Amino acid sequence: MIINEGKPEGGELITEQVMQEHKTKLMTHYKEKNVDGIIEVLLSLRVNALQIAPELRKNLVYELVRNDIFLITENDNFDFPMGILEINNSSLKHAITSLISVIASTLKGVEYLSHKNKMQIVEKIIKVKSLIESSFLTESHRF
């Protein structure tokens, strides 16, 4: 299922087929409002990114962008990722912000996430992270 271009451990990249399967599953789970399924796909993509050698990780990000994992280019908007970010589930918010963080680790990824110089995703991530941190601080002071 993976190609490794003859490189040993840590040098593998996700194949086109696997990338498309992840994208299809992500869209299907979103349409079905299957939060656990969305989380599974997002975390799978992130884990794949973290298992790849750092010098090859940008190639995976380029594949995520090229395959338009969040449908930003295809739809010419941010409705899909923003819709996921609107779902009230802390595990889901962690999963999507973690994958967005991986994507934002490259110039191409930043360009993708700021499609047409719009900062909607960045602004939403700041709000989500602020809420997560403030709720964490509130919970940790309950004792």
Buried (B, 14 or more C-beta within 10 A) or exposed (E): EEEEEEEEEEBBBBEEEBBEBBBEBBBEBBEEEBBEBBBBBBBBBBEBBEEBBEEBBBBBBBBBBEBBBBBBBEEEBBEBBBEBBEBEBEEBBBBBBBBBEBBBBBEBBBEBBBBEEEEBBBEBBEEBEEEBEEEEEEEEEEE
